[in-house]
Amino acid sequence: MNAVTVKHPLAALLATLAAGALFGFGLSLAGMVRPEVVLSFLRLQDWGLMLVMGGAVLVVLLAYQGAPRLLARPLLGGNFGQHPSVWNRDTWRGAALFGLGWGLCGVCPGPAIAGLGTGDLDLLWALAGIALGALAQGLRAKG
Amino acid sequence: MDAFTQMASALLNTLFPTGWGHYLAGGLLVGTGTALLFVYTGRIGGMSSVFSSTWSWLVRRPYFQTARYLETRGWRLVYAAGLIVGALVWWLGFSDGVPLSTQVPAWQLLLGGFFVGYGARLSNGCTSGHGICGLGSLQLPSLGAVLIFMATAFLTANAFARLSARFT
């Protein structure tokens, strides 16, 4: 992730908040904040999650590929960031662990946060687990 | 209805017993949020990083004090707050207003969450980081990560469902 210097801090704050709100509203509308819905997908009883992922990737693909071609820089200044992912042992081990946990609880990071806005305080357990997992990973990591 | 329409609707009902429109609409909105963040600020909005970047306020270890967390921790928290606001708007305006809850036991949420947090940060991405931002960036390693976590999640969820059916 590149450092991004933004020229309009207040506008960027509001845009970031609004973008997050769309994300959270979408997750809630799609039922992804309910672990039961995610688990029903993972047990092949309801394929809805494919539509959620597919719809989201489609829009993001257009934006990530199109915006840097059409605009010199982001609308509020700064630079377009990138998501450079690498393939190494950590990538696949981490992904496998992530899937293990996701299959056990039906909660991933976005819904764990957004779900709090639906009054579901049970999700605090998942949120605490994710925060502790991220802490443990950082404590074990080098550098 | 002709035979084709009947078959198509039977297929839709089998794949999506609770309907499909809200899934697609929700996914398009999730994508729109991530896309707007990028178009306005150039930021790549994966979700799992917010946990590590927030620890950077509390934990002095060099890993948490790297630029990628220090320089992004402010906006990542704002983005996360936005998620809660958006879900709140849905809850107050578009649901029956009863707080949601889950039948998944607390120990499962906590333990599963731990692996989710550890694994996502080790892999440098989650369902949104690799799944949405990574695939949207046409990153092959992200596709690999998605296929692997989908596979282990399918295996875990189904194995666990069978086990708990046997012991309850």
Contacts between the chains, C-beta under 8 A, distances in Angstrom:
chain1	res1	chain2	res2	distance
A	1	B	44	6.2
A	1	B	49	7.5
A	1	B	68	5.3
A	1	B	72	6.4
A	3	B	67	6.4
A	3	B	68	7.9
A	3	B	71	4.6
A	3	B	72	7.8
A	4	B	41	6.6
A	4	B	42	5.0
A	4	B	43	5.9
A	6	B	41	5.7
A	6	B	42	7.8
A	11	B	40	7.9
A	12	B	40	7.1
A	12	B	41	5.1
A	12	B	75	7.3
A	13	B	75	7.6
A	13	B	78	5.8
A	15	B	36	6.9
A	15	B	37	7.1
A	15	B	40	4.1
A	15	B	41	5.9
A	16	B	37	6.2
A	16	B	40	8.0
A	16	B	41	6.4
A	16	B	43	7.1
A	16	B	75	5.1
A	16	B	78	4.8
A	16	B	79	5.2
A	16	B	82	6.6
A	17	B	78	5.5
A	17	B	79	7.5
A	17	B	81	6.6
A	17	B	82	4.4
A	17	B	85	6.9
A	18	B	36	7.0
A	18	B	82	6.7
A	19	B	33	4.6
A	19	B	34	7.0
A	19	B	36	4.6
A	19	B	37	3.8
A	19	B	40	7.3
A	19	B	45	6.7
A	19	B	79	6.8
A	19	B	82	6.4
A	20	B	33	6.5
A	20	B	37	7.7
A	20	B	45	7.7
A	20	B	78	7.0
A	20	B	79	4.2
A	20	B	80	6.6
A	20	B	81	6.7
A	20	B	82	2.0
A	20	B	83	4.9
A	20	B	85	7.1
A	20	B	86	6.6
A	21	B	33	7.3
A	21	B	82	4.5
A	21	B	83	7.3
A	21	B	85	4.7
A	21	B	86	3.6
A	21	B	89	6.8
A	22	B	29	5.4
A	22	B	30	7.5
A	22	B	32	5.4
A	22	B	33	3.3
A	22	B	36	6.7
A	22	B	82	8.0
A	22	B	86	6.1
A	23	B	29	7.5
A	23	B	30	5.3
A	23	B	33	3.5
A	23	B	34	6.5
A	23	B	45	7.3
A	23	B	79	7.8
A	23	B	82	6.9
A	23	B	83	5.6
A	23	B	86	6.3
A	24	B	33	7.8
A	24	B	82	6.3
A	24	B	83	3.5
A	24	B	84	6.3
A	24	B	85	6.6
A	24	B	86	2.9
A	24	B	87	4.3
A	24	B	88	7.9
A	24	B	90	7.6
A	25	B	29	5.9
A	25	B	86	3.7
A	25	B	87	6.7
A	25	B	89	5.8
A	25	B	90	5.0
A	26	B	25	7.7
A	26	B	26	4.5
A	26	B	27	6.8
A	26	B	28	7.3
A	26	B	29	3.0
A	26	B	30	3.8
A	26	B	31	7.7
A	26	B	32	7.4
A	26	B	33	6.4
A	26	B	86	7.4
A	27	B	26	6.6
A	27	B	30	6.1
A	27	B	83	7.3
A	27	B	86	7.7
A	27	B	87	6.8
A	28	B	26	7.5
A	28	B	86	7.0
A	28	B	87	4.5
A	28	B	90	3.8
A	28	B	91	6.8
A	28	B	94	8.0
A	28	B	95	7.9
A	29	B	22	5.6
A	29	B	25	6.0
A	29	B	26	4.0
A	29	B	29	6.6
A	29	B	90	5.9
A	29	B	94	7.0
A	30	B	22	6.0
A	30	B	23	5.2
A	30	B	25	7.4
A	30	B	26	2.5
A	30	B	27	6.1
A	30	B	30	7.3
A	31	B	18	7.7
A	31	B	22	6.8
A	31	B	23	7.4
A	31	B	26	7.3
A	32	B	26	6.9
A	33	B	87	6.3
A	33	B	100	6.8
A	34	B	100	6.4
A	34	B	102	6.7
A	35	B	102	4.9
A	35	B	104	4.7
A	35	B	109	7.4
A	36	B	102	6.5
A	36	B	103	6.5
A	36	B	104	7.2
A	37	B	18	8.0
A	39	B	104	7.5
A	39	B	157	5.6
A	39	B	161	8.0
A	42	B	153	5.3
A	42	B	154	5.6
A	42	B	156	7.8
A	42	B	157	3.6
A	42	B	158	7.3
A	43	B	157	5.4
A	43	B	158	5.8
A	43	B	161	5.6
A	44	B	154	7.7
A	44	B	158	7.8
A	45	B	17	7.3
A	46	B	15	7.6
A	46	B	16	6.3
A	46	B	17	5.8
A	46	B	18	6.4
A	47	B	15	4.4
A	47	B	16	6.2
A	48	B	16	5.7
A	48	B	18	7.1
A	48	B	20	6.7
A	48	B	23	3.9
A	49	B	23	7.4
A	51	B	16	7.6
A	51	B	20	5.9
A	51	B	23	3.9
A	51	B	24	4.6
A	51	B	27	5.7
A	52	B	23	5.2
A	52	B	24	7.7
A	52	B	26	5.7
A	52	B	27	3.7
A	52	B	30	6.8
A	53	B	27	6.5
A	53	B	127	7.6
A	53	B	131	5.9
A	53	B	132	7.2
A	54	B	24	8.0
A	54	B	27	6.4
A	55	B	23	7.6
A	55	B	24	5.1
A	55	B	25	7.7
A	55	B	26	7.5
A	55	B	27	2.8
A	55	B	28	4.3
A	55	B	30	7.4
A	55	B	31	6.0
A	56	B	27	4.5
A	56	B	28	7.2
A	56	B	30	4.3
A	56	B	31	3.7
A	56	B	34	7.0
A	56	B	131	8.0
A	56	B	132	4.9
A	57	B	31	6.8
A	57	B	131	7.4
A	57	B	132	5.8
A	57	B	135	4.9
A	57	B	136	5.8
A	58	B	28	7.6
A	58	B	31	6.4
A	59	B	28	5.9
A	59	B	31	3.0
A	59	B	32	5.5
A	59	B	34	7.5
A	59	B	35	5.2
A	60	B	31	4.9
A	60	B	34	5.0
A	60	B	35	5.5
A	60	B	38	7.7
A	60	B	132	5.4
A	60	B	133	6.6
A	60	B	135	7.7
A	60	B	136	3.4
A	61	B	135	7.2
A	61	B	136	4.6
A	61	B	138	7.6
A	62	B	35	7.2
A	63	B	31	7.9
A	63	B	34	7.5
A	63	B	35	3.4
A	63	B	36	8.0
A	63	B	38	5.4
A	63	B	39	5.9
A	63	B	136	7.3
A	64	B	35	7.7
A	64	B	38	6.3
A	64	B	133	7.7
A	64	B	136	4.5
A	64	B	137	5.5
A	65	B	136	7.9
A	65	B	138	7.5
A	67	B	35	8.0
A	67	B	38	6.2
A	67	B	39	5.1
A	71	B	39	7.5
A	73	B	42	7.1
A	74	B	38	7.3
A	74	B	39	6.5
A	74	B	40	5.9
A	74	B	41	5.4
A	74	B	42	3.9
A	75	B	39	6.1
A	75	B	40	4.9
A	76	B	40	5.1
A	76	B	41	5.5
A	78	B	41	6.2
A	78	B	42	4.8
A	79	B	42	5.3
A	80	B	38	7.0
A	80	B	42	4.4
A	81	B	38	7.6
A	81	B	42	5.1
A	81	B	43	5.7
A	81	B	44	4.6
A	82	B	44	6.9
A	82	B	137	6.7
A	83	B	44	4.8
A	83	B	46	7.1
A	83	B	125	7.8
A	83	B	129	7.3
A	83	B	133	4.7
A	83	B	134	5.5
A	83	B	136	7.8
A	83	B	137	4.4
A	83	B	139	6.2
A	83	B	142	7.3
A	84	B	139	7.3
A	85	B	124	6.5
A	85	B	125	6.5
A	85	B	130	6.7
A	85	B	134	5.3
A	85	B	137	7.8
A	85	B	139	4.4
A	85	B	141	4.1
A	85	B	142	4.7
A	85	B	145	7.2
A	86	B	124	7.8
A	86	B	141	5.7
A	87	B	140	7.3
A	87	B	141	4.0
A	87	B	144	6.0
A	90	B	122	5.2
A	90	B	123	6.6
A	90	B	124	7.4
A	91	B	123	5.3
A	91	B	124	6.9
A	91	B	141	5.8
A	91	B	144	7.0
A	91	B	145	5.7
A	92	B	123	7.5
A	92	B	144	6.8
A	92	B	145	7.1
A	92	B	148	5.4
A	93	B	119	7.8
A	93	B	122	6.3
A	93	B	123	7.4
A	94	B	118	7.6
A	94	B	119	4.6
A	94	B	120	6.8
A	94	B	121	7.1
A	94	B	122	3.1
A	94	B	123	2.7
A	94	B	124	7.1
A	94	B	145	7.7
A	95	B	119	6.6
A	95	B	123	4.5
A	95	B	130	7.3
A	95	B	144	7.6
A	95	B	145	4.1
A	95	B	146	7.7
A	95	B	148	4.1
A	95	B	149	4.4
A	95	B	152	7.6
A	96	B	119	7.0
A	96	B	148	5.5
A	96	B	149	6.9
A	96	B	152	4.8
A	97	B	115	5.1
A	97	B	118	5.9
A	97	B	119	3.1
A	97	B	122	6.6
A	97	B	123	7.7
A	97	B	152	7.9
A	98	B	115	6.9
A	98	B	116	5.7
A	98	B	119	3.2
A	98	B	120	4.9
A	98	B	123	5.9
A	98	B	126	6.3
A	98	B	149	4.7
A	98	B	152	7.8
A	99	B	119	7.3
A	99	B	148	6.6
A	99	B	149	3.5
A	99	B	150	6.6
A	99	B	151	6.6
A	99	B	152	3.1
A	99	B	153	3.9
A	99	B	154	7.9
A	99	B	155	7.8
A	99	B	156	6.8
A	100	B	115	5.1
A	100	B	119	7.1
A	100	B	152	5.2
A	100	B	153	7.4
A	100	B	156	5.2
A	101	B	111	7.5
A	101	B	112	4.4
A	101	B	113	6.6
A	101	B	114	6.7
A	101	B	115	2.8
A	101	B	116	3.8
A	101	B	117	7.7
A	101	B	118	7.7
A	101	B	119	6.1
A	102	B	112	7.0
A	102	B	115	7.9
A	102	B	116	5.7
A	102	B	127	7.6
A	102	B	149	6.6
A	102	B	153	4.5
A	102	B	156	7.7
A	103	B	112	7.7
A	103	B	152	6.6
A	103	B	153	3.8
A	103	B	154	6.9
A	103	B	155	6.8
A	103	B	156	2.9
A	103	B	157	4.0
A	103	B	158	8.0
A	103	B	160	6.9
A	104	B	108	5.7
A	104	B	111	6.5
A	104	B	112	3.5
A	104	B	115	7.0
A	104	B	156	5.6
A	104	B	157	7.6
A	104	B	160	6.3
A	105	B	104	6.1
A	105	B	108	5.2
A	105	B	109	4.9
A	105	B	111	7.4
A	105	B	112	2.6
A	105	B	113	5.8
A	105	B	116	7.0
A	106	B	104	6.1
A	106	B	112	7.5
A	106	B	157	7.6
A	107	B	104	8.0
A	107	B	109	6.4
A	107	B	112	6.7
A	107	B	113	6.2
A	107	B	116	6.8
A	108	B	47	7.7
A	108	B	116	6.0
A	108	B	120	7.7
A	108	B	126	5.4
A	108	B	127	4.5
A	108	B	128	7.7
A	109	B	47	4.1
A	109	B	48	4.4
A	109	B	50	7.4
A	109	B	51	6.9
A	109	B	116	6.9
A	109	B	117	7.5
A	109	B	120	6.2
A	109	B	126	5.0
A	109	B	127	7.6
A	109	B	128	7.1
A	110	B	30	8.0
A	110	B	47	4.2
A	110	B	83	6.6
A	110	B	126	7.6
A	110	B	127	6.9
A	110	B	128	5.2
A	112	B	113	6.9
A	112	B	116	8.0
A	113	B	47	7.0
A	113	B	50	7.5
A	113	B	80	5.1
A	113	B	83	4.9
A	113	B	84	6.4
A	114	B	83	4.2
A	114	B	84	6.4
A	114	B	86	6.8
A	114	B	87	4.2
A	115	B	87	6.6
A	115	B	100	7.0
A	116	B	84	5.3
A	116	B	87	7.2
A	117	B	83	7.1
A	117	B	84	4.0
A	117	B	85	6.6
A	117	B	86	6.9
A	117	B	87	3.0
A	117	B	88	3.8
A	117	B	89	7.9
A	117	B	90	7.6
A	117	B	91	6.2
A	118	B	87	5.1
A	118	B	88	7.5
A	118	B	90	7.1
A	118	B	91	4.4
A	118	B	95	7.4
A	118	B	99	6.9
A	118	B	100	4.4
A	119	B	91	6.3
A	119	B	98	8.0
A	119	B	99	2.9
A	119	B	100	6.0
A	120	B	99	6.4
A	120	B	100	4.0
A	120	B	101	5.7
A	120	B	102	6.5
A	121	B	99	7.5
A	121	B	101	7.8
A	122	B	101	5.4
A	122	B	102	4.8
A	122	B	104	7.5
A	122	B	106	7.1
A	122	B	109	6.7
A	123	B	102	7.1
A	123	B	109	7.2
A	125	B	106	4.7
A	125	B	109	3.8
A	125	B	110	4.7
A	125	B	113	6.8
A	126	B	109	4.1
A	126	B	110	7.1
A	126	B	112	6.9
A	126	B	113	4.0
A	126	B	116	7.6
A	127	B	113	6.9
A	128	B	110	6.3
A	128	B	113	6.8
A	129	B	109	6.4
A	129	B	110	4.3
A	129	B	111	6.6
A	129	B	112	6.6
A	129	B	113	2.3
A	129	B	114	4.3
A	129	B	115	8.0
A	129	B	116	7.0
A	129	B	117	6.4
A	130	B	48	7.7
A	130	B	51	5.9
A	130	B	113	4.5
A	130	B	114	7.4
A	130	B	116	5.3
A	130	B	117	3.6
A	130	B	120	7.7
A	131	B	51	5.3
A	131	B	54	7.8
A	131	B	55	7.7
A	131	B	117	6.4
A	132	B	113	7.8
A	132	B	114	5.6
A	132	B	117	6.6
A	133	B	51	7.9
A	133	B	113	6.6
A	133	B	114	4.2
A	133	B	115	6.4
A	133	B	116	6.3
A	133	B	117	2.6
A	133	B	118	3.7
A	133	B	119	7.4
A	133	B	120	7.8
A	133	B	121	7.2
A	134	B	48	7.2
A	134	B	51	3.6
A	134	B	52	5.1
A	134	B	55	6.5
A	134	B	117	4.3
A	134	B	118	7.1
A	134	B	120	7.5
A	134	B	121	4.9
A	135	B	51	7.9
A	135	B	55	5.6
A	135	B	59	7.1
A	135	B	117	7.9
A	136	B	114	7.5
A	136	B	117	7.8
A	136	B	118	5.6
A	137	B	52	7.6
A	137	B	117	7.1
A	137	B	118	4.7
A	137	B	121	4.2
A	137	B	122	5.4
A	138	B	52	5.7
A	138	B	55	6.2
A	138	B	59	6.9
A	138	B	61	6.8
A	138	B	63	4.8
A	138	B	64	5.4
A	138	B	121	6.9
A	139	B	59	7.7
A	139	B	61	6.6
A	139	B	63	7.6
A	141	B	63	4.7
A	142	B	63	7.5
A	143	B	62	5.7
A	143	B	63	5.9
A	143	B	66	7.5
